[in-house]
Amino acid sequence: MMINKRLIQTVGESKKYIAAGVLWQWCSLLANVGMIFTITWFLQRLFFEQAVRGDFLLVAVVCAASLLLRYICTRKASDMSYLSAKAVKRTLRSQIFKKLLHLGPAYSQQVPTSEVVQITVEGVDQLETYFGAYLPQFFYSMLAPLTLFAVLAPISLPSAIALLVCVPLIPVSIAAVQTFAKKLLSRYWSQYTTLGDTFLENLQGLTTLKIYRADAYKNQQMNEEAEKFRKITMRVLTMQLNSITVMDLVAYGGAALGVVLSVTRYRAGAVSLAGCLAIILLSADFFIPMRQLGSFFHIAMNGMAASDKIFHLLDLPQPPPKHKTVDPCRCTVTCRNLCYTYAGTEREVLHQVDMDIPAKGLTAVVGDSGCGKSTIASILTGRSSGYSGSACIGGDEIADLNAESLLRSVVYVGHGSYLFAGTVRENLQMAAPQAEDAQLWAVLERAHIADFLQAEQGLDTVIAEGGSNFSGGQCQRLALARALLYDAAVYIFDEATSNVDVESENDIMEQIVKLAEEKTVILISHRLAAVVPAQNIYVLQAGRVVESGMHHQLLERQGHYHALWSAQQELEMYGEGGIQ
Ligand SMILES: Nc1ncnc2c1ncn2[C@@H]1O[C@H](COP(=O)(O)OP(=O)(O)OP(=O)(O)O)[C@@H](O)[C@H]1O
């Protein structure tokens, strides 16, 4: 009945809260039983005209005390449910987080980031309800009928047996629905995610769709998908309503049976009037907890699906712990016979790449689009694992280096470095939490963005999500300032100046050249004019290093670099001609 032992074991802390929650619910049931017995006793005395004044007072006091007790029990049970849900969230999210840390920067090779986000947010939230509502109700729905049986059996054993026997009919009817519901729910979820993906994609590409006037067609396509989703949602709702109707039939049918039996027994003189009334009033309570459990049924199904996904992530094989750290004083980078094939593909994208990148100095990697430049950066930052050949930092194989130390030593600045919603200070202090204002201004000066920020609110200037209130050039300058503040040993700039104006490009390049006087700097660029000052340029063609040397040496060689350079020069001269 949707009880996952491993899940409960994983969140062992929640067991005590579930047990306490069930206990509080049980106390509330006992209070209710006490109240009903007092009322029925009083009714019997009234009926036989035996009631005295004090009886009414006694009933009033017992009812008030019982109601107060039930209120306290309900509050306590919901507190326990909250604590159990909190424990689940904390335990599972921290386990997922630890797992990702163990998997390292290359985790996305095993599980897509979108799935991790979905599991960590929505998946864990679903389990919160599973632990907070379903599990306590599951145990309580077993305990309640047994308790009521023990209470009613001395009054009328046949009635108590009849009521107890009818209770399991509810889970039986749920199980019957479950076989059908599983398939339907899995189709429902796949339709739901398909519609969500299409919606997100169309929203992100809305400008393109408008430009090519394809929005009407996409709209129609989405309408068709939405219609399919509406239909399957209706089927799920119908299934849920039907299952509730079946459960109600069983529950109220069972209660009616209890009433009929108790009245028959009363007429036969086998039970007292008070006993008969107590059976009538308590017979519904036999079924209500199980009926309530039935209504949590879909929560449990979602919880099970979520836990499968969570355990799939937690069970991913992880590399053994690595203790070797990067020595910041020996930050040469060397690649020998480096080959790489992306996981899940067969095409090798890097073939026997040899590179020697000295500590301190500017080394550039250039080549046509798709030749493998970013793949090299990805291997050097540890985001792509499973290479063959050798890739070393400071003489140590990257595959053997501790991921945290690698992240601390190699900083990557791409063309879309992310700025977070917050202030300039918060974004910069990510790189150095203890940095003082003077240090922050120093790197902003170096990135040539200090003047602009001084005219705004200085370090407290607000940055919108993704830096959307800043220009492309300003975002890159801020990203550069943050990277400079980080003080890593190796810097990789991957098309860091693409999409920015010439002025920003010149300022950023000036700082990159300056940085290379002290650090190991690798500059990846498709624009050859940017790499002219480099001490060594590696030219890649279809995943192979075909040439290397300084700019003038490569031009003299009249090879691939020369061809690329001539083509770009021609294009730039044509551009300038076009403007005139
Ligand atoms: N995640 C991936 N999965 C599979 N193949 C990939 C992946 N990323 C890149 N590739 C392939 O690897 C090859 C090299 O890509 P890479 O991004 O390294 O090229 P690049 O030289 O940086 O190109 P550009 O200058 O256009 O950014 C390409 O053919 C690309 O299709």
Ligand as a Chemical Component Dictionary entry (heavy atoms), coordinates in Angstrom:
data_LIG
# 
_chem_comp.id                   LIG 
_chem_comp.type                 NON-POLYMER 
_chem_comp.pdbx_formal_charge   0 
_chem_comp.three_letter_code    LIG 
# 
loop_
_chem_comp_atom.comp_id 
_chem_comp_atom.atom_id 
_chem_comp_atom.alt_atom_id 
_chem_comp_atom.type_symbol 
_chem_comp_atom.charge 
_chem_comp_atom.model_Cartn_x 
_chem_comp_atom.model_Cartn_y 
_chem_comp_atom.model_Cartn_z 
_chem_comp_atom.pdbx_ordinal 
LIG N1  N1  N 0 27.254 18.565 -24.910 1  
LIG C1  C1  C 0 27.614 18.101 -26.113 2  
LIG N2  N2  N 0 27.207 16.893 -26.503 3  
LIG C2  C2  C 0 27.572 16.391 -27.694 4  
LIG N3  N3  N 0 28.348 17.049 -28.580 5  
LIG C3  C3  C 0 28.787 18.257 -28.253 6  
LIG C4  C4  C 0 28.438 18.853 -27.000 7  
LIG N4  N4  N 0 29.008 20.072 -26.941 8  
LIG C5  C5  C 0 29.681 20.228 -28.088 9  
LIG N5  N5  N 0 29.554 19.154 -28.878 10 
LIG C6  C6  C 0 30.172 18.928 -30.201 11 
LIG O1  O1  O 0 31.572 19.039 -30.036 12 
LIG C7  C7  C 0 32.167 19.746 -31.105 13 
LIG C8  C8  C 0 33.057 20.854 -30.549 14 
LIG O2  O2  O 0 32.214 21.776 -29.879 15 
LIG P1  P1  P 0 32.824 23.041 -29.122 16 
LIG O3  O3  O 0 31.724 23.709 -28.417 17 
LIG O4  O4  O 0 33.990 22.626 -28.334 18 
LIG O5  O5  O 0 33.296 23.940 -30.375 19 
LIG P2  P2  P 0 33.869 25.406 -30.382 20 
LIG O6  O6  O 0 35.131 25.342 -31.161 21 
LIG O7  O7  O 0 33.948 25.971 -29.025 22 
LIG O8  O8  O 0 32.739 26.144 -31.238 23 
LIG P3  P3  P 0 32.241 27.667 -31.176 24 
LIG O9  O9  O 0 33.388 28.527 -31.574 25 
LIG O10 O10 O 0 31.141 27.686 -32.187 26 
LIG O11 O11 O 0 31.767 27.901 -29.793 27 
LIG C9  C9  C 0 31.033 20.267 -31.970 28 
LIG O12 O12 O 0 31.001 19.499 -33.141 29 
LIG C10 C10 C 0 29.792 20.041 -31.174 30 
LIG O13 O13 O 0 28.737 19.607 -31.990 31 
# 
loop_
_chem_comp_bond.comp_id 
_chem_comp_bond.atom_id_1 
_chem_comp_bond.atom_id_2 
_chem_comp_bond.value_order 
_chem_comp_bond.pdbx_ordinal 
LIG N1  C1  SING 1  
LIG C1  N2  SING 2  
LIG C1  C4  DOUB 3  
LIG N2  C2  DOUB 4  
LIG C2  N3  SING 5  
LIG N3  C3  DOUB 6  
LIG C3  C4  SING 7  
LIG C3  N5  SING 8  
LIG C4  N4  SING 9  
LIG N4  C5  DOUB 10 
LIG C5  N5  SING 11 
LIG N5  C6  SING 12 
LIG C6  O1  SING 13 
LIG C6  C10 SING 14 
LIG O1  C7  SING 15 
LIG C7  C8  SING 16 
LIG C7  C9  SING 17 
LIG C8  O2  SING 18 
LIG O2  P1  SING 19 
LIG P1  O3  DOUB 20 
LIG P1  O4  SING 21 
LIG P1  O5  SING 22 
LIG O5  P2  SING 23 
LIG P2  O6  DOUB 24 
LIG P2  O7  SING 25 
LIG P2  O8  SING 26 
LIG O8  P3  SING 27 
LIG P3  O9  DOUB 28 
LIG P3  O10 SING 29 
LIG P3  O11 SING 30 
LIG C9  O12 SING 31 
LIG C9  C10 SING 32 
LIG C10 O13 SING 33 
# 
